[in-house]
């Protein structure tokens, strides 16, 4: 995690393989219709509140015999982590996908205290 001079703001980033289906005939490669894969990501340190998370494709291996249709999003973002979600549909075939992610948010601070 990178800490900015402001000790309450943190930036954490990574890269994760979401799936690799072409080697074993997985459904992203051999299937059709709506399909989805999820990959859980845990932060090295927890944020004080759920951060803003950006995901982007860092590697995709798609079949070009049909149009490729895909969505890549971050869902279920918490202080401790989130899920990378890849969706495709129709006759699109995805062999493999890796996603880069960036989380920016508020960090816990030594001066924080809870009255409860």
C-alpha positions as CSV (number, residue, x, y, z in Angstrom):
1,X,0.0,0.0,0.0
2,X,1.2,3.5,-0.8
3,X,0.6,6.2,1.8
4,X,0.5,9.8,0.7
5,X,1.8,12.6,2.8
6,X,-1.7,12.8,4.1
7,X,-1.6,9.8,6.4
8,X,-5.4,9.2,5.9
9,X,-5.2,8.4,2.1
10,X,-4.0,5.1,0.8
11,X,-3.5,3.8,-2.7
12,X,-3.2,0.0,-3.3
13,X,-2.9,-1.7,-6.6
14,X,-2.4,-5.1,-8.1
15,X,-2.9,-7.5,-11.0
16,X,-4.9,-10.7,-10.8
17,X,-5.7,-13.6,-13.2
18,X,-9.5,-13.9,-13.3
19,X,-9.6,-17.1,-15.4
20,X,-7.7,-19.2,-17.9
21,X,-10.3,-21.5,-19.6
22,X,-8.7,-22.4,-22.9
23,X,-6.4,-25.1,-21.5
24,X,-9.0,-27.2,-19.8
25,X,-12.1,-26.4,-21.9
26,X,-13.8,-24.2,-19.4
27,X,-17.1,-22.5,-20.0
28,X,-15.7,-19.1,-20.9
29,X,-14.0,-20.8,-23.8
30,X,-16.4,-23.5,-24.8
31,X,-19.8,-22.1,-23.6
32,X,-22.3,-19.7,-25.0
33,X,-24.9,-17.4,-23.5
34,X,-24.5,-15.4,-20.3
35,X,-21.4,-16.4,-18.3
36,X,-19.7,-14.8,-15.3
37,X,-16.4,-15.3,-13.4
38,X,-15.5,-13.7,-10.1
39,X,-12.1,-13.3,-8.4
40,X,-11.9,-12.2,-4.8
41,X,-9.1,-9.7,-4.0
42,X,-8.0,-8.9,-0.4
43,X,-6.1,-5.8,0.5
44,X,-2.8,-6.1,2.4
45,X,-4.2,-3.5,4.9
46,X,-7.8,-2.6,5.5
47,X,-9.1,0.8,4.6
48,X,-11.1,2.8,7.1
49,X,-14.1,2.9,4.7
50,X,-14.8,1.2,1.4
51,X,-12.4,2.7,-1.2
52,X,-13.0,3.7,-4.8
53,X,-11.8,0.7,-6.9
54,X,-11.0,0.9,-10.6
55,X,-10.4,-2.3,-12.7
56,X,-9.0,-2.6,-16.2
57,X,-8.0,-5.4,-18.5
58,X,-4.2,-6.1,-18.4
59,X,-4.5,-9.2,-20.6
60,X,-7.3,-10.7,-22.6
61,X,-7.2,-13.5,-25.0
62,X,-10.4,-13.6,-27.0
63,X,-11.5,-15.6,-30.0
64,X,-12.0,-13.3,-33.0
65,X,-14.4,-15.5,-35.0
66,X,-17.3,-13.8,-33.4
67,X,-17.7,-10.3,-31.9
68,X,-16.5,-10.2,-28.3
69,X,-18.8,-8.8,-25.7
70,X,-17.6,-8.3,-22.2
71,X,-18.0,-6.4,-19.0
72,X,-15.3,-6.0,-16.3
73,X,-16.3,-4.4,-13.0
74,X,-15.5,-4.2,-9.3
75,X,-18.4,-5.4,-7.0
76,X,-18.9,-6.0,-3.3
77,X,-16.3,-3.4,-2.3
78,X,-15.5,-3.5,1.4
79,X,-12.8,-2.1,3.7
80,X,-10.9,-5.5,3.3
81,X,-11.3,-6.2,-0.4
82,X,-13.6,-6.6,-3.4
83,X,-14.5,-8.9,-6.3
84,X,-13.4,-8.5,-9.9
85,X,-16.3,-9.6,-12.1
86,X,-16.0,-10.5,-15.7
87,X,-19.2,-11.2,-17.8
88,X,-19.7,-12.2,-21.4
89,X,-22.7,-13.4,-23.4
90,X,-23.9,-14.7,-26.7
91,X,-21.3,-16.5,-28.8
92,X,-18.3,-14.6,-27.4
93,X,-15.4,-16.9,-26.4
94,X,-12.8,-15.8,-23.8
95,X,-9.7,-17.9,-23.4
96,X,-8.2,-16.0,-20.5
97,X,-8.3,-12.7,-18.7
98,X,-6.1,-10.8,-16.3
99,X,-7.2,-7.6,-14.6
100,X,-5.3,-4.7,-13.1
101,X,-6.9,-2.9,-10.2
102,X,-6.4,0.3,-8.2
103,X,-8.0,1.2,-4.9
104,X,-7.9,4.7,-3.4
105,X,-9.5,5.5,0.0
106,X,-9.3,6.6,3.6
107,X,-7.0,4.7,5.9
108,X,-7.3,4.2,9.6
109,X,-5.3,6.6,11.7
110,X,-3.9,6.4,15.2
111,X,-6.0,9.3,16.3
112,X,-9.2,7.5,15.4
113,X,-11.3,6.2,18.3
114,X,-14.7,4.7,18.7
115,X,-17.0,5.8,21.4
116,X,-19.3,2.7,21.3
